[in-house]
Amino acid sequence: MRVAVLSDIHGVLPALEAVLAEPDVAAADLLVLTGDLAAGPQPVETLDLLASLGDRALWLNGNADRELVEAVRGGPCPYPVSQWAAEQLREDQVALLAELPDRQVLDLGRLGVTLFVHATPRRDDEMILVDSALGRWAEVLDGVTADTVVLGNTHMPFLRLVDRRLVVNPGSVGMPYGTAGAHWALLDSETGGVTLRRTPFDAGAAAGRLVADSGFPGIREWVADYVTNVHSDAEALAVFAELEGRPGS
């Protein structure tokens, strides 16, 4: 089995379309969607495209998906684009997001039992980073028996070992930090291989589409911040380290 992992799409339809057009994604046996799918400028269209994948897609809940549902139900939402996105969703899409599981588990041959979550096995918004200390990783993975753990949330791809366990972050399809393009990962159960992939696309053209097609009032500023600009991974790591609670951060 070959599994394509797509995370943190954030309603950026052109980026998602570019990844789905990749031959290795089109040929994959399964696509695992590890959360934060629709909180962005094209939420309805993004969910409709993902739904068209049918049984080839395995869905997970992310904190942004949960927050969309909470916003629809009258809860607070700190991000203007997410508040707007929540107001666009159809009832069937809200119901879909509300029912997403927090984890999925697959037996992937040479990769072993593989656990898929959005942020950590404990919470959908917990920070864990490529350079987190082993003691911190031990806390986050306490009780986890999987051989491989796949997670997203931080929008930065990485692959590392944690005390004999393989951890994979595919990065973000729609809001990448570090390098431009839509990031994803390919898992191969036969070889045990994991490859971090990056799909380039025309950011200028994507920005033009988003400005033309999205009704989000702040779309021009959002596009300038997240589509035609790519945030530094070093800056993101510094901010997230503070959120992780590191001493001295």
Number of C-alpha atoms within 10 A of each C-alpha: 13 21 22 27 30 31 31 30 29 26 26 28 24 22 25 22 16 16 24 20 12 12 9 14 20 13 14 18 15 19 23 19 24 30 31 28 29 29 28 29 28 23 27 19 16 22 18 11 14 19 15 10 13 9 10 15 19 18 25 23 25 29 19 23 25 19 23 27 21 17 19 19 11 9 11 12 17 9 13 14 22 24 22 22 24 26 14 18 20 12 9 9 18 19 12 16 22 16 12 16 14 21 20 17 14 13 15 21 14 13 22 15 15 20 21 26 27 29 25 22 20 15 14 23 15 18 19 21 21 17 11 13 12 12 10 14 17 13 10 17 17 11 9 14 12 18 17 23 23 25 26 33 27 27 22 22 25 18 16 13 12 16 9 9 16 18 18 24 29 31 30 28 30 28 27 26 24 16 16 21 24 28 31 25 25 20 21 19 17 12 13 13 12 19 15 17 18 20 17 14 16 13 18 13 12 18 21 12 13 22 19 11 12 17 14 20 13 14 19 16 11 19 20 13 13 18 24 15 16 16 16 13 17 11 12 15 18 13 12 18 19 13 13 17 10 13 7 6 11
